[in-house]
Amino acid sequence: MLQFEVAGETLVPLAERALWWPARRKLIAADVHLGKAASFRQAGVPIPHGTTRTDLQRLTALVDQWQATTLLIVGDLVHDKAGMTPETISQIAAWRIRHGVLDWLCVTGNHDKKAGQLPAIWSIAPAGERLQIGPLVFRHHPEPDPSGYVIAGHIHPAVELLEPGGGSMKAACFWFGREVAVLPAFGRFTGTALVRPRAGDGVFVVGGAGEIVQMPTDPRRVGT
């Protein structure tokens, strides 16, 4: 199990694109974008059903596996207002009932603002745009904070891996910088953006075979 230490706290990046904070038993994820496929269908784009259900099942597996007491979403839990269909609302409500003893916190992201107030039946504690717990500051946008080390999302980070034969592939990653860490998008129906880690940064690449690998930050091997 790979670990990374920031601000005196040990954090565990998971291949399922979430972060585990063992000392606080908190499961942390960013950019879930529930209801995104429904939003596309509302706009006439023929996207298959099932993405919200699948992502909720992935959250269940993680909560159960790690026996988390808190689920903290670092922004963009939902995609937008159009995606808040009765089906989406009821699916998330059923998930919440199953995990009734779980504390569920949500930092506000730019897409959450588009969706408006979240349904009360979800029993989510709004955390505003900034939440500090001990030495860590949770916010959606990856910007330094004078009060602590920032855990953020928003940009859906990925790195370009160079292959021996001269080709390349893009892979989602956790990016731990000097003052800010950026989590990969948890939602499967999301894109990625290439980032350029600096020497000394911690980069954990999410592999396609359910694994996570710490990569060097040598620009000749990682980045673009």
C-alpha positions, 0 to 999 in steps of 0.5 A: 500500500503506497503512502504519502506524507504531507503536513505530518499526516499520512495519506493513501492514494487508492487505485479507485481514484480516492484518497484514504486518510487513515488517522481520521478514517476519512475517504476523500474524493473529487469530481464525482459528477453524478448525473452527468450522463443524465445531463447529456441525455437531457441535451439530446446526446445519446449517452447510455444509462448506468454511470451514476449507479456504477460510481455509487457502487464504487463509493460503496465498495470503498466505504465498506472496504476501509470502514470509513466514518466520513466521506468527504467530496472535494467539490463537484459531487454533481454535474449540473441542474439538468442532471438532477433528474428524479432518477438521479435524485432517487438513486443517490437517496437510496445510497444515502439510506444504505450508509446512514451512519456515514458522515457525508461532507461536500465542499462546493465546486463550480459544478455544484453551484450550477446544480443549486441546493442539494436535496435534503434527503441526501443528508449531506453537510455543506462545507462551503468552499473551504474546509480545514481539518487539522493541518489540511485544507480542503477546497475545490480549486487547487490554490495554496492556503496560508493555513495549511496544506491544500487537498483539491480537485477540479483539473482532473490531472493526468500525466503522459507516460512515454513508452519504450517504442516511442509512443505514449499514453495518458493516465489519471494521477494524484499530484502532490505538490509543495503546497497543494495536492490535486486528486484525480476525478473519481467519476468515470464519465469525466475527462482529464487534463495533462499536468506538469509535475515539478522535481520533488512532487509526488505523482501516483499514476492510476493503472488500468489493471486496478493498481497505483504506481508512484512515478518519478518526476523526471520530465523525460519519463513523466509529463508533457 
